[in-house]
Each structure stands twice: as structure tokens, then as C-alpha cells.
Amino acid sequence: MAVGRDALHSNDQDALDQPLLLDPAKLEAEIRSCNHDPDCPGCRVAYLKHPKASAPLGLLLGLAFVLLCTSLPISVVYPFVYFMVKDFHIARVDTDIGFYAGWIGSSFMIGRASTGMLWGSIADRFGRKPTMFAGVASVVVLNTLFGLSTNFWMAVTTRFILGCFNGMLGVVQAYASELCNEEQQPLGLSVVGTAWGLGLIVGPAVGGYLAQPALKFPSVFASGSLFDRFPYLLQALCISSIAVFGLFVVCLLPETLHRKSSVPKVEDLEKSNPLDSKEDKVESIFRNWPLMAATTLYCLWSLHDMAYSELFSLWSVSPKSYGGLGFTSSQVGSVLAVAGCAMLGAQLGVFPTVCRMVGPIRACRFGALITIPLLVAYPYFGRIQGPWLSVTVYAAAILKYILTTAVLTGSFILINNCVKQRQRGAANGFSLSIVSVFKGLGPAIGGIVFSCAQKRQHSWFFPGDHLVFLFLNVFALLTVLTSFEPFLPKSANRLIADD
């Protein structure tokens, strides 16, 4: 079944020269006139990819909200995980807290890695909407249970199961590509990347402000109250409440997956040819080298990004005697919230234009390259005194997250450029499974590196937090190297046309 630019081809060329979105009745006639199945949900929204169609901003914003609901729980733990592990009394000494904190952060990604490709296949077979609904519903239930955790193993288990149901990112990427034509694709995936990045920023802000409310707001939450006995429940309920609204938004979004009618059309039967069966065979995504290369770049940067998200929070709240900044969880939440707002404006206002000018490959390359000297400067922030410390940290965090979102969004575009619609869910599910392994390793390895760094403050070779940011820069450099040919072909810059 043909989709994409040719989906609304009509014998009457003059009709195509008129704005299709202004007259729904005329649009319906156009769809029926080109031998498409009017009962197919994918065919009914195919007009959105017409070259003259305007960008579907309303649908993209709704999709962004749905994705925000499932990205909020990922990094919400980072501002308070240090204190959470301490409350569990599982670490014998304070320098071991980073080790256990890493496993709480990694358990979510380990769960997602085990089911990412499964959810992609489900989305290709049963539709995008059921998969999105399952992902948002899991947040409502399992994120609340995480907030009720009373020991280390309960926290790890609930985060792991939540990750198993959170296979939505790849599906949302495929969905956004199916809503936009090639000209609008940078905007569509920018909205997705912004929503994902914003969730990774707003989540820690919510966690930083609402964790341990009885200690921060004793006049509101009395000693011995529910939120005193469960100090991490309030932040979980806040995110779960947002996810409830996300369920209603999912119901309002249209399905984009094409489904053939059970009764084939006469003209389709006349055109069918048994000799064409070879052309209908779908090539394995594992033989698609541009897809494998784009996924590798995505994995390397995602490991870097997840490790940074945890290490920045751990480094910021750790005492200055251990090379940290001595911030409170609320201060860390403020930094990340401001960085998220700045990232949102830059992503929607600047990135689509930049991506069209330089292409997604160079967007990834330059974003990772500029990150390296920025992170080299981080260990020296502790020497800054007074209000200039806060100014410097805010500015660095803003720049870092803008660069991160540019690389992630560029990699989203590359992955979706390499496959056609019938494989888009599986390809995104595959990349999600693999990247989840790397994202799971990021906090775990980062926690180990952080724990080791705190024990070697006076070493001659990359002492203390210098070792932490060296670890991050290694993966930033690898991301830059994988953006060059012959590893990543330039053909990944262009979208493969749908059948």
C-alpha cells in the first residue's frame, strides 16, 4: 500500500494545487479517489505528509505530552537517590552510596532493554496507540509503587518492571515520522526530542523539590504523616497524576499504522502479480548498515547522557571535601529546571533550521564535539566563590543540555531515515533495546567511577572529579568519531521514501 507523498495523488492535478486541509469533505474525496482504503487508519492520516500540508502541530504537541509522561520517571530519582540509599541503610560507608545509587538508576534501563524490541514489533503489528497506552498506564501504577519503596530491593524491582513496560520512545519516534513529510521531519522529531529531554530535566526538578517533604516543609507535612513515613511518595504521585492525563491524550491521537481491508479491492487484485513476491520481502534490519551505524552513535551518546545525568547530581550534592559543590537537592532541581526551559526554546526555535542547514549527521558531530571542552571545565567550578558559582553552573548546565538534545534529536532522525514505515517500529524498537543496555550501563558504571573518584582525591593522575569527567568525555569523543564516513554513510541524512 503506498503512503507518503504519493498517497494523495489524483488524476485531477488542479485539485492537488488547492489546500487540502481547508475542506475535510474534499480531502475525503481525494483519499477515496486514489484507491486507498477509507477504513485504514494510516490512509486516513496520509494527507499529513502531502508536500503542501501544514505541520500537524496539534498532534505533535499531544504526542510530546504523552512522551513527557513516560520520560519523567527515568531521571526523577537522581536528585534524591543519594539520600534514598542513605535512608535504606544498605551502604556501610558514605563512599559506597554511589555504587548502590547506580543500580537504582540502571534498573529502569535494564528492564527497558529486555523488552524494547518486543514493543516495537507489537507496534508494527497492532498499532502505535495500544503501545503508547500501555507505556503511560505503567507509569501510573508502577511509579507510585516505587514511591512506596521501603528498601533497596523494592526500589530496584519496581524500577526494573517499570522499564519493562516503557518501550514507547521508539514507537513515538516512528509515529512522529509518520505524521510529517520530509520537509517537516526535523520539526517533528525536534518536538519528540524536546519532550524527551524536557522529561529528563523536569523529572529531576520534581524529584528535587518534592522528595523528603516532611524535612523541607515541616509546617505542611507533619512528623509521622504519610509523606514522612514515605518520603519519596509525593514526587511519585505528582508524576503519576500527570500520566493519568496522558492516557486521555493517547485516546485522542489518530492511529498511523496502515491496515489493509479484509476484502481486497478489485483493482488491487488485477494488479497483483505472483512474480512480485520477491520485491515484497522485507530485508532484515540487521543487514541495514546505516541503521546499525546510526544506532551505534545513539547508544554511545545515550550512555554518556545517562551517566552525566546521574554524575552531575551526585557531584553537585556531594560535600566540597570530596570535590563536589555541596548543593542541596532543591538547588540541583533548580539548575536542571532552568536548563530544561532554555533547552526547550532552543530546540523548537533553532534546531529545525540548523538541522536543515547542516544535516542531522553534522548536528550530532558538532554537539558532541563542543561538549568535550565544556566538561573539561567542570572540575574547576568548585574553586569559584560566591554567587558566581551558581551563575557558572547554570550557564554550563544550559549549554550542556542544549548540546545533548541536538545530538539525541539528530540520532532520532538518522534512525528513522534508514527504514521504511513497515520496519519503522521494529527498527526503533531494536535501537531502543540496544540503547537501553547502554543507558543502563551509564548510571551503573558512572556510580562506580564516582565512588572510586571520591576515594582518590589526591592522586597525581586525574584526581577526584577530574576522573569523573574524563569518563564522560571518552564517550563524547567516541560519538564524534562514529559520525564520520565510512562508519556512518552520508545517505543517512536523507529520508527513505515509503512504498
BELUR-V139248 format. One record per pair of residues at least 12 apart in sequence whose ideal C-beta (glycine too) atoms are under 8 Angstrom apart, sorted by sequence separation. I is the first residue (numbers start at 1). J is the second residue. D is the distance in whole Angstrom. If there is no record, write none. Layout:
# BELUR-V139248
I & J & D
I & J & D
This chain:
# BELUR-V139248
8 & 20 & 7
31 & 43 & 6
85 & 97 & 5
88 & 100 & 8
119 & 131 & 5
146 & 158 & 4
176 & 188 & 4
177 & 189 & 7
317 & 329 & 6
351 & 363 & 7
381 & 393 & 6
415 & 427 & 6
416 & 428 & 7
453 & 465 & 6
31 & 44 & 7
145 & 158 & 5
146 & 159 & 6
176 & 189 & 6
214 & 227 & 6
415 & 428 & 6
453 & 466 & 8
16 & 30 & 8
213 & 227 & 5
214 & 228 & 4
453 & 467 & 4
15 & 30 & 7
31 & 46 & 7
82 & 97 & 6
85 & 100 & 5
119 & 134 & 8
176 & 191 & 7
316 & 331 & 7
317 & 332 & 6
381 & 396 & 7
452 & 467 & 7
453 & 468 & 5
31 & 47 & 7
82 & 98 & 8
85 & 101 & 5
119 & 135 & 8
142 & 158 & 6
146 & 162 & 7
173 & 189 & 7
176 & 192 & 5
215 & 231 & 7
316 & 332 & 5
415 & 431 & 5
30 & 47 & 7
84 & 101 & 8
214 & 231 & 6
213 & 231 & 7
378 & 396 & 7
449 & 467 & 7
450 & 468 & 6
82 & 101 & 6
85 & 104 & 7
142 & 161 & 6
143 & 162 & 6
173 & 192 & 6
212 & 231 & 4
313 & 332 & 5
316 & 335 & 7
377 & 396 & 7
449 & 468 & 6
10 & 30 & 6
27 & 47 & 6
81 & 101 & 4
84 & 104 & 7
142 & 162 & 4
172 & 192 & 6
211 & 231 & 7
212 & 232 & 7
312 & 332 & 8
12 & 33 & 8
211 & 232 & 5
213 & 234 & 5
8 & 30 & 5
11 & 33 & 7
374 & 396 & 6
446 & 468 & 8
449 & 471 & 5
8 & 31 & 7
10 & 33 & 6
81 & 104 & 6
139 & 162 & 7
142 & 165 & 7
211 & 234 & 8
10 & 34 & 6
81 & 105 & 7
138 & 162 & 6
210 & 234 & 5
211 & 235 & 5
9 & 34 & 6
210 & 235 & 4
374 & 399 & 6
375 & 400 & 8
446 & 471 & 7
8 & 34 & 6
21 & 47 & 7
209 & 235 & 8
374 & 400 & 6
445 & 471 & 8
7 & 34 & 7
20 & 47 & 6
77 & 104 & 6
78 & 105 & 7
138 & 165 & 3
139 & 166 & 8
169 & 196 & 7
77 & 105 & 6
137 & 165 & 8
138 & 166 & 6
207 & 235 & 5
210 & 238 & 6
7 & 36 & 7
206 & 235 & 5
371 & 400 & 7
374 & 403 & 8
20 & 50 & 6
135 & 165 & 6
134 & 165 & 6
135 & 166 & 5
20 & 52 & 7
21 & 53 & 6
135 & 167 & 7
136 & 168 & 8
206 & 238 & 6
371 & 403 & 5
19 & 52 & 7
20 & 53 & 6
21 & 54 & 6
135 & 168 & 4
206 & 239 & 6
370 & 403 & 6
371 & 404 & 8
74 & 108 & 6
1 & 36 & 8
73 & 108 & 7
368 & 403 & 8
1 & 37 & 8
7 & 43 & 7
16 & 52 & 8
131 & 167 & 7
132 & 168 & 6
135 & 171 & 8
203 & 239 & 7
367 & 403 & 4
131 & 168 & 7
367 & 404 & 7
8 & 46 & 7
1 & 40 & 7
3 & 42 & 7
7 & 46 & 4
8 & 47 & 6
132 & 171 & 6
367 & 406 & 4
368 & 407 & 6
3 & 43 & 8
7 & 47 & 7
131 & 171 & 5
132 & 172 & 7
366 & 406 & 8
367 & 407 & 4
1 & 42 & 8
1 & 43 & 7
4 & 46 & 8
7 & 49 & 7
8 & 50 & 5
364 & 406 & 7
3 & 46 & 5
7 & 50 & 7
128 & 171 & 5
132 & 175 & 8
363 & 406 & 5
364 & 407 & 5
367 & 410 & 7
5 & 49 & 6
363 & 407 & 7
4 & 49 & 5
5 & 50 & 7
3 & 49 & 7
5 & 51 & 6
128 & 174 & 7
363 & 409 & 7
364 & 410 & 4
120 & 167 & 7
123 & 170 & 8
128 & 175 & 5
363 & 410 & 4
364 & 411 & 6
104 & 152 & 7
107 & 155 & 8
111 & 159 & 7
115 & 163 & 8
119 & 167 & 3
123 & 171 & 4
107 & 156 & 5
111 & 160 & 4
114 & 163 & 8
115 & 164 & 5
118 & 167 & 7
119 & 168 & 7
360 & 409 & 8
361 & 410 & 7
107 & 157 & 8
110 & 160 & 6
111 & 161 & 6
113 & 163 & 8
114 & 164 & 6
115 & 165 & 7
120 & 170 & 5
128 & 178 & 8
360 & 410 & 4
364 & 414 & 7
104 & 155 & 5
108 & 159 & 5
111 & 162 & 7
112 & 163 & 4
116 & 167 & 5
119 & 170 & 7
120 & 171 & 7
123 & 174 & 7
360 & 411 & 8
100 & 152 & 6
104 & 156 & 6
107 & 159 & 4
108 & 160 & 7
111 & 163 & 3
112 & 164 & 7
115 & 167 & 6
119 & 171 & 7
354 & 406 & 8
103 & 156 & 6
107 & 160 & 4
110 & 163 & 7
111 & 164 & 4
360 & 413 & 4
361 & 414 & 7
108 & 162 & 6
109 & 163 & 6
112 & 166 & 5
116 & 170 & 7
120 & 174 & 8
351 & 405 & 7
355 & 409 & 8
360 & 414 & 5
104 & 159 & 6
108 & 163 & 4
111 & 166 & 8
112 & 167 & 6
339 & 394 & 7
343 & 398 & 7
347 & 402 & 7
351 & 406 & 6
355 & 410 & 7
107 & 163 & 7
323 & 379 & 7
325 & 381 & 7
338 & 394 & 6
342 & 398 & 4
346 & 402 & 5
325 & 382 & 6
360 & 417 & 7
108 & 166 & 7
324 & 382 & 7
335 & 393 & 6
339 & 397 & 4
343 & 401 & 5
347 & 405 & 5
351 & 409 & 6
355 & 413 & 7
323 & 382 & 7
335 & 394 & 6
338 & 397 & 7
339 & 398 & 5
342 & 401 & 7
343 & 402 & 5
346 & 405 & 8
347 & 406 & 8
338 & 398 & 7
342 & 402 & 7
90 & 151 & 8
336 & 397 & 7
339 & 400 & 7
340 & 401 & 7
90 & 152 & 5
320 & 382 & 6
335 & 397 & 5
339 & 401 & 5
343 & 405 & 5
347 & 409 & 7
88 & 151 & 6
301 & 364 & 7
315 & 378 & 8
88 & 152 & 5
325 & 389 & 7
70 & 135 & 5
66 & 132 & 6
70 & 136 & 6
73 & 139 & 6
69 & 136 & 5
72 & 139 & 8
85 & 152 & 7
88 & 155 & 8
297 & 364 & 6
301 & 368 & 6
325 & 393 & 7
70 & 139 & 6
66 & 136 & 6
69 & 139 & 6
73 & 143 & 5
84 & 155 & 7
407 & 479 & 7
73 & 146 & 8
414 & 488 & 8
418 & 492 & 6
417 & 492 & 5
417 & 493 & 7
420 & 496 & 6
179 & 256 & 7
316 & 393 & 8
417 & 494 & 6
419 & 496 & 7
420 & 497 & 8
421 & 498 & 5
422 & 499 & 7
175 & 253 & 8
178 & 256 & 4
414 & 492 & 5
417 & 495 & 5
418 & 496 & 7
420 & 498 & 5
421 & 499 & 8
414 & 493 & 8
416 & 495 & 7
417 & 496 & 6
420 & 499 & 6
150 & 230 & 8
175 & 256 & 6
77 & 159 & 8
148 & 230 & 6
147 & 230 & 7
149 & 232 & 7
382 & 465 & 8
147 & 232 & 5
148 & 233 & 6
312 & 397 & 7
379 & 464 & 7
41 & 127 & 8
146 & 232 & 8
147 & 233 & 4
379 & 465 & 5
147 & 234 & 8
378 & 465 & 7
379 & 466 & 5
147 & 235 & 7
148 & 236 & 8
73 & 162 & 6
144 & 233 & 8
147 & 236 & 3
379 & 468 & 8
146 & 236 & 6
147 & 237 & 7
379 & 469 & 6
378 & 469 & 5
74 & 166 & 8
144 & 236 & 5
308 & 400 & 7
73 & 166 & 8
143 & 236 & 5
144 & 237 & 6
376 & 469 & 7
375 & 469 & 5
70 & 166 & 6
143 & 239 & 6
144 & 240 & 5
308 & 404 & 8
143 & 240 & 5
375 & 472 & 5
376 & 473 & 7
70 & 168 & 5
71 & 169 & 8
375 & 473 & 5
70 & 169 & 8
141 & 240 & 8
305 & 404 & 5
139 & 239 & 7
140 & 240 & 5
143 & 243 & 7
67 & 168 & 7
139 & 240 & 6
372 & 473 & 5
375 & 476 & 7
66 & 168 & 8
67 & 169 & 7
371 & 473 & 8
140 & 243 & 5
301 & 404 & 8
305 & 408 & 7
139 & 243 & 4
140 & 244 & 6
372 & 476 & 5
67 & 172 & 5
204 & 309 & 7
371 & 476 & 5
372 & 477 & 6
66 & 172 & 7
137 & 243 & 8
301 & 407 & 5
302 & 408 & 7
136 & 243 & 5
139 & 246 & 8
140 & 247 & 7
301 & 408 & 7
369 & 476 & 8
368 & 476 & 5
372 & 480 & 8
63 & 172 & 6
200 & 309 & 6
204 & 313 & 7
368 & 477 & 8
136 & 246 & 4
137 & 247 & 6
298 & 408 & 8
301 & 411 & 7
136 & 247 & 5
368 & 479 & 4
369 & 480 & 5
63 & 175 & 6
368 & 480 & 5
63 & 176 & 6
298 & 411 & 4
133 & 247 & 7
136 & 250 & 6
216 & 330 & 7
297 & 411 & 6
298 & 412 & 8
364 & 479 & 7
365 & 480 & 6
368 & 483 & 7
60 & 176 & 7
63 & 179 & 8
298 & 414 & 8
133 & 250 & 5
212 & 329 & 8
294 & 411 & 6
297 & 414 & 7
298 & 415 & 7
132 & 250 & 5
133 & 251 & 8
211 & 329 & 6
365 & 483 & 4
60 & 179 & 7
364 & 483 & 5
365 & 484 & 8
59 & 179 & 6
60 & 180 & 8
294 & 414 & 4
295 & 415 & 6
129 & 250 & 6
132 & 253 & 8
208 & 329 & 4
209 & 330 & 6
294 & 415 & 5
362 & 483 & 8
129 & 251 & 8
207 & 329 & 8
208 & 330 & 5
361 & 483 & 6
56 & 179 & 5
208 & 331 & 8
294 & 417 & 8
56 & 180 & 7
71 & 195 & 7
75 & 199 & 8
129 & 253 & 6
208 & 332 & 5
209 & 333 & 5
290 & 414 & 8
291 & 415 & 7
294 & 418 & 6
55 & 180 & 7
67 & 192 & 6
71 & 196 & 5
74 & 199 & 7
75 & 200 & 5
79 & 204 & 5
208 & 333 & 2
74 & 200 & 6
75 & 201 & 8
78 & 204 & 5
129 & 255 & 5
207 & 333 & 7
208 & 334 & 7
60 & 187 & 8
64 & 191 & 5
68 & 195 & 5
71 & 198 & 8
72 & 199 & 5
76 & 203 & 4
80 & 207 & 5
84 & 211 & 8
128 & 255 & 6
206 & 333 & 8
290 & 417 & 8
291 & 418 & 4
361 & 488 & 6
53 & 181 & 7
60 & 188 & 6
63 & 191 & 7
64 & 192 & 7
67 & 195 & 4
68 & 196 & 8
71 & 199 & 3
75 & 203 & 5
76 & 204 & 6
79 & 207 & 5
80 & 208 & 7
83 & 211 & 7
127 & 255 & 5
128 & 256 & 6
204 & 332 & 7
205 & 333 & 4
208 & 336 & 7
290 & 418 & 4
291 & 419 & 6
49 & 178 & 8
55 & 184 & 5
63 & 192 & 7
67 & 196 & 6
70 & 199 & 7
71 & 200 & 6
74 & 203 & 6
75 & 204 & 5
78 & 207 & 7
79 & 208 & 4
83 & 212 & 7
128 & 257 & 6
204 & 333 & 6
205 & 334 & 7
361 & 490 & 7
49 & 179 & 8
51 & 181 & 6
61 & 191 & 7
64 & 194 & 7
65 & 195 & 7
68 & 198 & 6
69 & 199 & 8
72 & 202 & 6
73 & 203 & 7
76 & 206 & 6
77 & 207 & 6
127 & 257 & 5
288 & 418 & 6
323 & 453 & 7
48 & 179 & 5
49 & 180 & 7
50 & 181 & 7
60 & 191 & 5
64 & 195 & 4
68 & 199 & 5
72 & 203 & 4
76 & 207 & 4
80 & 211 & 4
205 & 336 & 5
288 & 419 & 7
323 & 454 & 7
361 & 492 & 6
48 & 180 & 7
49 & 181 & 4
51 & 183 & 7
55 & 187 & 6
60 & 192 & 8
63 & 195 & 8
67 & 199 & 7
71 & 203 & 7
75 & 207 & 8
79 & 211 & 7
80 & 212 & 7
127 & 259 & 8
204 & 336 & 5
205 & 337 & 4
299 & 431 & 8
306 & 438 & 8
310 & 442 & 7
322 & 454 & 5
360 & 492 & 7
361 & 493 & 6
45 & 178 & 8
48 & 181 & 8
55 & 188 & 7
124 & 257 & 7
298 & 431 & 6
302 & 435 & 5
306 & 439 & 4
310 & 443 & 4
314 & 447 & 8
360 & 493 & 6
45 & 179 & 7
68 & 202 & 8
72 & 206 & 7
123 & 257 & 7
285 & 419 & 7
305 & 439 & 8
309 & 443 & 8
323 & 457 & 6
359 & 493 & 4
201 & 336 & 5
202 & 337 & 7
205 & 340 & 7
295 & 430 & 7
299 & 434 & 6
303 & 438 & 4
307 & 442 & 4
311 & 446 & 5
315 & 450 & 7
322 & 457 & 7
42 & 178 & 8
201 & 337 & 7
291 & 427 & 6
295 & 431 & 4
299 & 435 & 5
302 & 438 & 5
303 & 439 & 7
306 & 442 & 3
307 & 443 & 6
310 & 446 & 5
314 & 450 & 5
318 & 454 & 7
294 & 431 & 8
298 & 435 & 6
302 & 439 & 5
305 & 442 & 7
306 & 443 & 6
310 & 447 & 7
201 & 339 & 6
202 & 340 & 6
285 & 423 & 6
299 & 437 & 8
300 & 438 & 7
303 & 441 & 6
304 & 442 & 7
307 & 445 & 7
308 & 446 & 8
311 & 449 & 8
201 & 340 & 3
288 & 427 & 8
295 & 434 & 6
299 & 438 & 4
303 & 442 & 4
307 & 446 & 4
311 & 450 & 6
200 & 340 & 8
282 & 422 & 6
291 & 431 & 8
295 & 435 & 7
302 & 442 & 7
306 & 446 & 8
282 & 423 & 6
285 & 426 & 6
323 & 464 & 4
324 & 465 & 7
198 & 340 & 5
201 & 343 & 7
285 & 427 & 5
322 & 464 & 7
323 & 465 & 4
197 & 340 & 7
87 & 231 & 7
198 & 343 & 7
285 & 430 & 6
197 & 343 & 6
198 & 344 & 6
84 & 232 & 6
194 & 343 & 7
194 & 344 & 6
197 & 347 & 7
315 & 465 & 6
80 & 232 & 6
194 & 347 & 4
315 & 468 & 6
193 & 347 & 6
194 & 348 & 6
80 & 235 & 8
190 & 347 & 6
191 & 348 & 7
311 & 468 & 6
190 & 348 & 6
193 & 351 & 8
76 & 235 & 6
190 & 351 & 5
311 & 472 & 7
190 & 352 & 5
76 & 239 & 6
258 & 421 & 7
307 & 471 & 7
308 & 472 & 6
186 & 351 & 7
187 & 352 & 5
190 & 355 & 7
307 & 472 & 6
73 & 239 & 6
186 & 352 & 4
72 & 239 & 5
257 & 425 & 8
304 & 472 & 6
307 & 475 & 7
186 & 355 & 4
69 & 239 & 8
72 & 242 & 7
186 & 356 & 6
72 & 243 & 8
304 & 475 & 4
303 & 475 & 5
304 & 476 & 6
69 & 242 & 6
70 & 243 & 8
68 & 242 & 8
69 & 243 & 4
186 & 360 & 8
301 & 475 & 7
300 & 475 & 5
301 & 476 & 8
304 & 479 & 7
5 & 181 & 7
69 & 245 & 8
70 & 246 & 8
4 & 181 & 8
69 & 246 & 4
68 & 246 & 8
300 & 478 & 5
301 & 479 & 5
300 & 479 & 5
65 & 245 & 8
66 & 246 & 5
65 & 246 & 6
297 & 479 & 6
300 & 482 & 6
66 & 249 & 5
65 & 249 & 5
66 & 250 & 6
297 & 482 & 5
296 & 482 & 6
297 & 483 & 6
62 & 249 & 5
66 & 253 & 7
293 & 482 & 7
62 & 252 & 6
63 & 253 & 7
62 & 253 & 6
296 & 487 & 8
297 & 488 & 6
59 & 253 & 7
293 & 487 & 6
294 & 488 & 7
59 & 254 & 7
293 & 488 & 4
293 & 489 & 7
109 & 306 & 7
290 & 488 & 7
294 & 492 & 6
290 & 489 & 5
293 & 492 & 7
201 & 401 & 6
289 & 489 & 7
105 & 306 & 7
290 & 491 & 6
290 & 492 & 5
197 & 401 & 7
105 & 310 & 5
197 & 404 & 7
102 & 310 & 7
197 & 405 & 4
45 & 254 & 5
101 & 310 & 7
44 & 254 & 7
45 & 255 & 8
45 & 256 & 6
194 & 405 & 7
197 & 408 & 7
193 & 405 & 5
196 & 408 & 7
41 & 254 & 6
42 & 255 & 7
101 & 314 & 7
41 & 255 & 4
42 & 256 & 5
41 & 256 & 7
42 & 257 & 5
43 & 258 & 7
193 & 408 & 5
194 & 409 & 8
41 & 257 & 7
42 & 258 & 3
98 & 314 & 6
193 & 409 & 3
41 & 258 & 8
42 & 259 & 7
192 & 409 & 7
40 & 258 & 6
41 & 259 & 7
40 & 259 & 5
190 & 409 & 5
193 & 412 & 6
40 & 260 & 7
189 & 409 & 6
192 & 412 & 6
40 & 261 & 7
37 & 259 & 8
39 & 261 & 6
37 & 260 & 7
186 & 409 & 8
189 & 412 & 5
37 & 261 & 5
189 & 413 & 5
186 & 413 & 7
189 & 416 & 7
37 & 265 & 8
185 & 413 & 6
81 & 310 & 8
35 & 265 & 7
75 & 306 & 8
78 & 309 & 6
82 & 313 & 8
185 & 416 & 8
35 & 267 & 6
78 & 310 & 5
81 & 313 & 8
82 & 314 & 6
35 & 268 & 8
75 & 309 & 5
78 & 312 & 8
79 & 313 & 5
75 & 310 & 8
78 & 313 & 4
82 & 317 & 6
78 & 314 & 8
82 & 318 & 8
79 & 317 & 7
173 & 412 & 5
177 & 416 & 4
173 & 415 & 7
174 & 416 & 7
173 & 416 & 6
178 & 421 & 6
177 & 421 & 8
83 & 329 & 7
178 & 424 & 7
174 & 421 & 8
177 & 424 & 6
80 & 329 & 5
79 & 329 & 4
174 & 424 & 4
174 & 425 & 5
79 & 332 & 5
174 & 427 & 8
78 & 332 & 8
79 & 333 & 5
171 & 425 & 6
174 & 428 & 5
3 & 258 & 6
170 & 425 & 7
173 & 428 & 5
1 & 258 & 5
79 & 336 & 8
170 & 427 & 8
171 & 428 & 7
170 & 428 & 3
171 & 429 & 7
1 & 260 & 6
169 & 428 & 8
170 & 429 & 5
170 & 430 & 8
170 & 431 & 6
167 & 429 & 7
170 & 432 & 4
169 & 432 & 6
167 & 432 & 6
163 & 436 & 7
128 & 425 & 7
124 & 422 & 7
124 & 423 & 8
124 & 424 & 8
124 & 425 & 4
123 & 425 & 4
124 & 426 & 5
121 & 425 & 7
120 & 425 & 5
121 & 426 & 6
120 & 426 & 5
123 & 429 & 7
120 & 427 & 7
120 & 428 & 6
121 & 429 & 6
117 & 426 & 7
120 & 429 & 2
119 & 429 & 6
120 & 430 & 6
185 & 495 & 6
118 & 429 & 7
117 & 429 & 4
120 & 432 & 7
182 & 494 & 8
116 & 429 & 5
117 & 430 & 5
119 & 432 & 8
120 & 433 & 8
182 & 495 & 5
116 & 430 & 7
116 & 431 & 8
117 & 432 & 7
116 & 432 & 4
117 & 433 & 4
116 & 433 & 3
115 & 433 & 8
116 & 434 & 8
177 & 495 & 8
114 & 433 & 8
116 & 435 & 8
112 & 432 & 7
113 & 433 & 5
116 & 436 & 5
112 & 433 & 8
113 & 434 & 7
113 & 436 & 3
112 & 436 & 4
113 & 437 & 4
111 & 436 & 8
110 & 436 & 7
113 & 439 & 8
109 & 436 & 5
110 & 437 & 8
112 & 439 & 8
113 & 440 & 6
109 & 437 & 7
112 & 440 & 8
109 & 439 & 4
110 & 440 & 4
109 & 440 & 3
108 & 440 & 8
109 & 441 & 8
107 & 440 & 8
109 & 442 & 8
106 & 440 & 4
109 & 443 & 8
106 & 441 & 7
106 & 442 & 8
106 & 443 & 5
105 & 443 & 3
106 & 444 & 4
105 & 444 & 7
103 & 443 & 8
102 & 443 & 5
103 & 444 & 6
101 & 443 & 8
102 & 444 & 4
105 & 447 & 7
102 & 445 & 7
102 & 446 & 6
103 & 447 & 7
102 & 447 & 2
101 & 447 & 5
102 & 448 & 6
100 & 447 & 8
99 & 447 & 6
102 & 450 & 8
98 & 447 & 4
99 & 448 & 6
98 & 448 & 7
98 & 450 & 4
99 & 451 & 5
98 & 451 & 4
97 & 451 & 8
96 & 451 & 6
95 & 451 & 6
98 & 454 & 7
95 & 454 & 5
95 & 455 & 6
3 & 421 & 6
5 & 497 & 7
4 & 497 & 6
4 & 498 & 4
3 & 498 & 4
2 & 498 & 7
3 & 499 & 7
2 & 499 & 6
1 & 499 & 7
